[in-house]
Amino acid sequence: MTVLVGYASEHGSTGGVARRIAARLRERGCTVDVRPLAEAPGADCYEAAVLGSAVHNGAWLTEASDYVRADTDALGRIPVWLFSVGLARAVGGWFEKHARDPEEIMELCRGFDLREHRLLAGALQPEHIPLPGRVFYRLIGGRYGDFRDWDEIDAWADTIAAGLPASGAPGTASV
């Protein structure tokens, strides 16, 4: 079972989540190829995919949505899990409650064997936001830091591993 764990990350937080998911899948006997989606080969090289992106203004980063758009046919033939890393989980409250699945990606995934889309918290530092955004963020009570919940990410990766079709010998190849 070869699984692509592909990601698009602007400041590194989403890449960290992807690498953690990949490591956990390896521990569960999967062969995993973890890489930025801008560098990933076509999905027809894999038996499953876990794809994620940072979310900015309610949308995935361009390289992630471009990958899904370009590989729609191949992704439609394998089980797919999606994750989005965004501010909503870090801020919580109203923002988390009203966070939605990125519409463009959900539309592109119609017809996929989409197992789940998970919204995860990332890391946020002042330099990630322009000055007016920093002012607004502080006014709404936002704080900076690494909000990734590694226990949640590990548990979700275990769920993914349990949901993968059995095939082939386990391995640990990676890029």
PyMOL commands that set and color helices and strands:
alter all, ss='L'
color gray80, all
select helices_A, chain A and resi 13-27+37-39+43-45+62-70+72-75+87-91+93-98+103-108+126-128+131-139+150-163
alter helices_A, ss='H'
color red, helices_A
select strands_A, chain A and resi 2-8+31-36+48-56+59-60+79-86+113-121+123-124+145-146
alter strands_A, ss='S'
color yellow, strands_A
deselect
rebuild
show_as cartoon
